[in-house]
Amino acid sequence: MLDLYKIIPQTEVEGPNKRFCIWVQGCKKHCVGCWAKETWEFGIGKNYSVEELFQLIKAQKDIEGVTFLGGEPFEQAENLSKLARKVKEIGLSVVCFTGYTIEELRNKNSSAITALLENIDLLIDGGFEKENFDLSRPWVGSSNQRYIFLSDVYSPDTIKKYT
């Protein structure tokens, strides 16, 4: 089961084009200045199975992909990796926000984290840093956050379209 804060069936705010947005519940990072503190606590969200979420995603028309954010998606990497794989199999893209850097994630040596990374097209990494507040780039809040292209679905040109 996935513990979720909320679902937005269609949005154009959390990544390129129209997306199904999944906000996970639970985060251990607790970045100073985080604007989503209500997503920090574990075990208080609504529970969904991977299959339930997949059916909700499939029912959406005219979406390009799915975005995972929260909370911290990598706290639920095992089930999100299963969902991401199913989403990719039907031709949708996956964008994921994380408070960790990709280096930190890879250093965890977790098969669930590796499986999730393998099914993400665009990873936006790095925790919010209040002292580096910056809204000049799309979808991020501080200058330390990076766009990491893990497939050829998106590129730096994708980001330029939104600046």
Helices and strands as residue ranges (DSSP letters): E 2-11, E 19-24, G 37-39, E 46-48, H 50-59, E 65-70, G 73-76, H 77-89, E 93-97, H 102-107, H 111-118, E 122-125, G 130-132, E 146-149, H 156-160
